[in-house]
Amino acid sequence: MADAPHQRYAPGRVGVPEAAARTGHGAAAGTSADAVLLDVRELHEWQAGHAPRAVHLPLSALAAGAPLPDAAQGVPLIVVCRSGNRSRQAAALLAERGADAVDVTGGMRDWADAGLPVVDAHGGDGSVS
């Protein structure tokens, strides 16, 4: 049986605990990470609050064809947004480009609710709205 033409690949999804563990933010913070957290929210959202060491590339730029930042190239990507909708779209785009990408269900809202670190653009305590 042949594959359906133009079948889109649906990337996997992970919860916040797995995302934190794979990116070195979990209970064993400081351990080596096997993936990069890619935040696809817009600049004002990123500046208000993001996970430390996350890499930023807004979905709007990604959809327009922007390349991945150097730190996010050639490594597994854990894609996050505010609630999980944009990250799902971004992970699908990245998978179509050949990247190993999964998205985070619940996004940065669940990240912050889990008590994981959130910093603002200046390194102080950040917030997720």
N, C-alpha and C positions, 0 to 999 in steps of 0.2 A: 504494500500500500504506500503510495507516494505522499509526501508531505503536502499540505495545502499551500498553494502559492501565496506569497506575501504574508505568511504567518508571522506574527510578531512574537518575539520572545518576552516573556514576563519574568523579570528578575525576582530573586527571592526577597524575603522580608525578614527582618530580625527585630526583636524587642530591645528595649533600652538596656537591660542587663547584659545581653550578648554584645550589643554595640559598644558599651562601656568596656567590657572585658577585652574585646578584640582591638580596641584603640588605646588601651593602656590607661583607662580612666576608672576602672571598676575597683572592687575591694582590694585588688592587688595592684593599685595604682603604682606606677613606676616600673612595672614589669614591661618587658618588651612587647610592643604592639605588632600584630601581623597585618594590620589594616590602617588606612588613613580615614579620619572622619571628614567628609566633604560636606560643608554647609552650603545649601543652594538658596538661602533666603536673600532678600534684597539688602543693600548696603546698610540702610537705617536699622534693619532688624539685627544684622550682624553686629553693628556698633553698639547696640543696646545690650546685647548679651549673647555669647557663644561659648562653646566648650573650649577650654585651653588646648592649644596645639591643633585645633581644627583648621582646615584649609577652606578658604572662601571662594566660591564661584557661583554667582547668581544663576538661577535657572534661565532667566531671560538672556543672559550672555551665552550660556551653554546651548540653548535652543538656536541662537543666532550663529552658532558655529565656533565659538571661542574655544581655544585649546585648554586642556587641563593645566593648572599650575604645575610647575616642575615637581613639587613635593607629592603630587597626586598621580604622577605618571608611572605606569608599570607596576603598580601595587594594588592589592584589593582595596576597594572603596566601600565605605559605609556611608551612605548618603542620608543627610538629615535636613529637615526644614522645620517649620513651626509645629505642624500637626501630622505630617505624613503624606499629604496629597502631592505637593510639588516634588518631594523627594522620590515618590513613586514614578513620576514622569521623568525626572532626571535620571534615575537608575535605568529606566527603559532606554532612554537616549544613549546613555553610556554603554549599555549592553549592545546596542545596535552598532556602536563604534568599536566593539571588541573588548571593552573594559570588563573586569570582574567587579560588578557593582551590585549591592543590595541596599534596600532602603530601610529606614527605622520607623516602625509603627509607633504612632504617638508623638514622634518628633521631639523637638526641644521642650515642648510643654511637659511631656512625660519625663524627659531628662531632668529638668529642674525639679519636678515633683518627686523624683527619686532621690533628691538630695545631692545630685552630681554637680560638679563645679560649673559655674557660669560666670564669665568675666566680660567686662565691657571693653570698648576700644582702647581704654587706657590701662587695662589690667586690673581694675577694681571690680567690686562685686557688680555683676551684670543682672539683667532681668530679661524674661521672655514674655512678650505680650501677645 
